[in-house]
Amino acid sequence: MKKLRLAAAALTAGLAMLVPAVADAAPMPLTFGIYPGGYAGGGSTTGKPDNPAEVRKALAQLQSGHRPFLLRDYLGCGSAFPDDEMQYLAPGRRLDVVLSYSGESMPEWQSCVDKTVHRYGPIADTISVTLEQNVVPQPNGDTALVQGVITGKKAADRDGFARLQIGFDEVAFTQPFTQFWQHLAQLGGAEFSRSVGFVGVDLYPDAGLPGIPPMPDLAGFVHQTLHTVRTQEMPIAGLGRDVPIRVSENGWATHTSQRTPADQARALTTEILAVNQDRVTENVASYEMFALRDDVTGSPSPFDNFGVLTDDYTPKPMYWLYRGLISALS
């Protein structure tokens, strides 16, 4: 444990020497954050419950003071996800709310979005409507995404939440989801373009997920993917460079003997540094890791092993490295 902390401290010192040359050209550094839970869709349904005291301890160490820090909070109109992240708010911490769509009628959905904005607007930086609609499509989900963004923007303006950005997340790859974006543009037109406050990208290169092949050049994947979103997807919907990209999820599973915690540390450090390198050229505003802890350490499912802590809150190497990266880059 002591060796891991010393290694993280050394990394922080080394990065601090490199950061000014990049940061001086940027108006703002990245805002960092994390999903503070363990459960991931597709994994076990009987994982260990969160330990709030351990979560608070881990978040305080990562945040290192009152610097800005995001907590990702997954919600559903029908209470599909437990809303327990508000208990972890503290100075400098704000919510990144994800409101999933699960087949509600449009009037019901719009009412749900409106209420979510009213409730979370004072304590959230962002609200993302639907969830990964481009790769896990829900029936009528594209319409829900467009109407959710438009409704959310109107509600934020009405309630005076000038800081709150309304947007949506996609799983992003190096190739554009052209048809998906064209459909959004056709459904939403100019009103949708005016309402989108950010585009969230979920990055999982070589994460161990089914159907995603190994990608040896992780930094190259990040650079190409962010550039694809910025130059080949967002313009389709009339979104200019003033609309930021947010890396809303990025994780790497340690669920087999060939995917070790040390491998996780190398992969995620490479990806974070690549995101930081692109924050000026692609206007990337934030980075959030998925997830704080494993849901079931040792499970054969990748979805159970995304944490930078084990399910009993023992740190993996990436926990200390992430703390160092946050200190150096934020």
C-alpha positions in Angstrom: 0.0 0.0 0.0 2.8 2.4 0.9 4.6 1.7 -2.4 1.4 2.5 -4.3 1.0 5.8 -2.5 4.6 6.7 -3.2 4.2 5.8 -6.8 1.2 8.0 -7.1 3.1 10.9 -5.4 5.9 10.5 -7.9 3.5 10.5 -10.8 1.9 13.6 -9.5 5.2 15.4 -9.3 6.2 14.3 -12.7 2.9 15.3 -14.3 3.0 18.7 -12.6 6.2 19.5 -14.5 4.5 18.6 -17.8 1.1 20.2 -17.2 1.8 24.0 -17.6 2.9 23.7 -21.2 -0.5 22.2 -22.0 -2.6 24.0 -19.5 -1.5 27.5 -20.3 -3.2 27.2 -23.7 -6.5 26.1 -22.2 -9.1 28.4 -20.7 -10.0 25.8 -18.1 -8.5 22.5 -16.9 -10.6 19.3 -16.9 -13.2 18.8 -14.2 -12.8 15.2 -12.8 -15.4 12.9 -11.3 -16.5 9.4 -10.7 -19.6 7.1 -10.4 -19.4 6.5 -6.6 -21.2 3.2 -6.7 -20.4 -0.4 -7.8 -23.4 -1.7 -9.7 -23.2 -1.7 -13.5 -26.0 -2.8 -15.8 -25.3 -6.2 -17.2 -23.5 -7.4 -14.1 -24.7 -9.2 -11.0 -28.0 -8.3 -9.4 -26.8 -9.4 -5.9 -23.7 -7.3 -5.4 -22.5 -5.9 -2.1 -24.4 -2.8 -1.0 -22.5 0.5 -0.8 -20.8 1.4 2.5 -21.5 5.2 2.8 -18.7 5.8 5.2 -16.1 4.1 2.9 -17.5 6.0 -0.1 -17.1 9.3 1.7 -13.6 8.5 2.7 -12.6 7.4 -0.8 -14.2 10.5 -2.4 -12.5 12.9 0.0 -9.1 11.3 -0.9 -9.7 11.6 -4.6 -11.0 15.1 -4.5 -8.1 16.4 -2.4 -9.8 19.5 -1.0 -12.6 21.6 -2.4 -11.6 21.4 -6.1 -14.5 20.9 -8.5 -15.6 17.2 -8.6 -18.5 15.5 -10.3 -20.6 12.6 -9.0 -22.4 10.6 -11.6 -26.0 9.8 -10.5 -28.2 7.3 -12.5 -32.0 7.9 -12.2 -35.1 6.7 -13.8 -38.6 8.1 -14.0 -40.0 4.9 -12.5 -37.2 4.8 -9.8 -35.3 2.2 -11.8 -32.1 3.4 -10.1 -31.8 4.2 -6.4 -31.1 7.9 -5.9 -28.5 7.8 -3.2 -25.7 10.0 -4.5 -27.0 13.2 -2.9 -25.7 12.0 0.4 -22.2 12.3 -0.9 -22.4 16.0 -1.8 -19.7 18.2 -0.1 -18.0 21.5 -0.9 -16.9 21.5 -4.6 -19.0 18.4 -5.5 -21.8 18.6 -8.0 -24.0 16.0 -9.6 -23.9 14.7 -13.2 -27.4 13.3 -13.4 -28.4 10.6 -16.0 -32.1 10.3 -16.5 -32.9 7.0 -18.3 -35.8 6.6 -20.6 -37.8 3.3 -20.3 -40.8 3.7 -22.6 -42.9 6.4 -20.9 -45.3 8.3 -23.1 -44.0 11.6 -24.3 -46.1 13.7 -22.0 -45.0 11.5 -19.0 -41.4 11.7 -20.1 -41.5 15.4 -20.6 -43.1 15.8 -17.2 -40.4 13.6 -15.6 -37.6 15.6 -17.3 -39.2 18.9 -16.1 -39.4 17.6 -12.5 -35.8 16.3 -12.6 -34.5 19.7 -13.7 -36.5 21.4 -11.0 -35.2 19.1 -8.3 -31.6 18.7 -9.3 -30.9 22.0 -11.0 -29.4 23.7 -7.8 -26.9 20.9 -7.2 -26.1 19.5 -10.7 -23.8 20.7 -13.4 -25.3 18.4 -16.1 -28.4 16.4 -16.8 -28.1 13.7 -19.5 -31.4 12.4 -20.9 -31.8 8.8 -22.1 -28.7 6.6 -21.9 -26.5 5.3 -24.7 -29.4 5.4 -27.1 -27.0 5.0 -30.1 -26.0 1.4 -29.1 -28.8 0.3 -26.7 -31.8 1.8 -28.5 -35.1 2.0 -26.7 -38.3 2.1 -28.8 -39.1 5.8 -29.5 -35.9 6.6 -27.7 -34.5 9.0 -30.3 -37.7 11.1 -29.9 -37.4 10.9 -26.2 -33.7 12.1 -26.4 -34.6 15.1 -28.5 -37.7 16.0 -26.6 -35.9 15.4 -23.3 -33.1 17.9 -24.2 -35.6 20.5 -25.4 -37.8 20.1 -22.4 -34.9 20.1 -20.0 -33.4 23.3 -21.5 -36.8 25.1 -21.3 -37.1 24.0 -17.6 -33.6 25.1 -16.8 -34.2 28.5 -18.3 -37.5 28.9 -16.6 -36.0 28.1 -13.2 -33.0 30.3 -13.7 -30.4 27.4 -13.7 -27.9 29.2 -15.9 -25.1 26.9 -14.9 -27.0 23.7 -15.7 -26.2 22.0 -19.0 -28.7 19.6 -20.6 -27.4 17.0 -23.0 -27.1 13.3 -23.8 -24.5 10.5 -23.8 -23.4 8.1 -26.5 -21.0 5.2 -26.6 -18.4 6.6 -28.9 -16.0 4.9 -31.3 -13.6 5.9 -34.0 -16.3 5.6 -36.6 -19.2 8.1 -36.6 -22.8 7.0 -35.8 -24.0 9.0 -38.8 -27.5 7.6 -39.2 -28.2 8.1 -35.4 -27.1 11.7 -35.6 -29.0 12.4 -38.8 -32.2 11.1 -37.1 -31.7 13.4 -34.1 -31.2 16.3 -36.5 -34.3 15.5 -38.4 -36.4 15.1 -35.3 -35.1 18.1 -33.4 -34.1 20.7 -36.0 -32.9 24.1 -34.9 -34.6 24.0 -31.5 -32.7 20.8 -30.6 -29.4 22.4 -31.7 -30.0 25.5 -29.6 -30.9 23.3 -26.5 -28.0 20.9 -26.4 -25.5 22.0 -23.7 -23.0 19.2 -24.0 -22.4 15.8 -25.7 -21.3 13.1 -23.3 -19.1 10.2 -24.6 -18.7 6.9 -22.9 -15.3 5.4 -23.7 -14.6 1.7 -23.2 -11.7 0.7 -25.5 -10.3 -2.7 -24.6 -12.4 -2.6 -21.5 -13.2 -6.3 -21.5 -16.8 -5.9 -22.6 -18.4 -8.4 -25.0 -18.0 -7.6 -28.7 -15.2 -5.0 -28.2 -11.9 -6.3 -29.5 -8.5 -5.5 -27.9 -7.2 -2.1 -28.9 -3.4 -1.8 -28.4 -3.3 1.9 -29.2 -5.5 3.3 -26.4 -4.3 6.9 -26.8 -4.9 6.8 -30.5 -8.4 5.5 -29.9 -9.2 8.3 -27.6 -7.8 11.0 -29.9 -9.6 9.6 -33.0 -12.8 9.1 -31.2 -13.0 12.6 -29.7 -12.1 14.0 -33.1 -14.8 12.0 -34.7 -17.5 13.1 -32.3 -16.4 16.8 -32.7 -15.9 16.9 -36.5 -18.1 14.1 -38.0 -21.1 13.7 -35.6 -21.8 17.0 -33.8 -21.9 19.2 -37.0 -24.7 16.9 -38.3 -27.0 18.3 -35.6 -25.7 21.9 -35.9 -23.5 21.7 -32.8 -20.5 24.0 -33.0 -17.2 24.1 -31.0 -18.9 26.1 -28.3 -20.8 23.0 -27.2 -18.4 21.0 -25.0 -17.7 17.3 -25.1 -17.7 15.5 -21.7 -16.1 12.1 -21.2 -19.0 10.8 -19.0 -17.8 7.2 -18.5 -14.4 5.6 -18.9 -13.5 2.2 -17.3 -11.5 -1.0 -17.6 -12.5 -4.3 -16.0 -10.2 -6.6 -14.0 -12.3 -9.8 -14.2 -9.7 -12.3 -15.4 -6.1 -13.3 -14.6 -5.1 -11.7 -17.9 -6.7 -8.3 -16.9 -4.9 -7.3 -13.7 -5.2 -4.2 -11.6 -1.7 -3.2 -12.8 -3.0 -3.5 -16.4 -6.0 -1.4 -15.5 -3.7 1.3 -14.1 -1.7 1.5 -17.3 -4.7 1.6 -19.6 -6.7 4.2 -17.7 -3.7 6.4 -17.1 -3.0 6.4 -20.8 -6.6 7.2 -21.7 -6.9 10.0 -19.1 -3.7 11.7 -20.4 -5.0 11.4 -23.9 -8.3 13.1 -22.9 -6.4 15.8 -21.2 -4.2 16.4 -24.2 -7.4 16.9 -26.4 -9.3 19.2 -24.0 -8.3 22.3 -26.0 -8.5 21.1 -29.5 -11.8 19.2 -29.0 -13.2 21.4 -26.2 -13.4 18.6 -23.6 -14.8 19.9 -20.3 -14.8 17.0 -18.0 -13.7 13.4 -17.4 -15.5 10.8 -15.1 -14.3 7.4 -14.2 -16.5 4.3 -14.0 -16.5 3.2 -11.3 -15.4 3.7 -7.7 -15.5 0.1 -6.6 -16.2 -3.4 -7.9 -19.7 -4.7 -7.5 -18.4 -8.3 -7.0 -14.7 -8.7 -7.0 -13.6 -12.0 -8.6 -16.8 -12.4 -10.5 -16.3 -13.6 -14.1 -18.4 -10.7 -15.4 -16.6 -7.6 -16.6 -19.5 -5.5 -15.4 -18.8 -6.5 -11.8 -15.1 -5.5 -11.8 -14.8 -1.9 -13.1 -13.9 -0.4 -9.8 -10.6 1.3 -8.8 -11.4 -0.2 -5.4 -12.4 -3.8 -4.7 -15.8 -4.6 -3.3 -14.4 -4.3 0.2 -12.9 -0.8 -0.6 -9.3 -2.0 -0.9 -7.5 0.3 -3.3 -6.3 -1.0 -6.7 -3.2 0.8 -8.1 -5.4 3.0 -10.3 -7.1 4.5 -7.2 -3.9 6.2 -6.1 -2.9 7.0 -9.6 -6.3 8.7 -10.3 -5.8 10.7 -7.1 -2.4 11.8 -8.4 -3.8 12.6 -11.9 -6.6 14.7 -10.4 -4.2 16.7 -8.3 -1.8 17.3 -11.2 -4.3 18.0 -14.0 -7.3 19.7 -12.3 
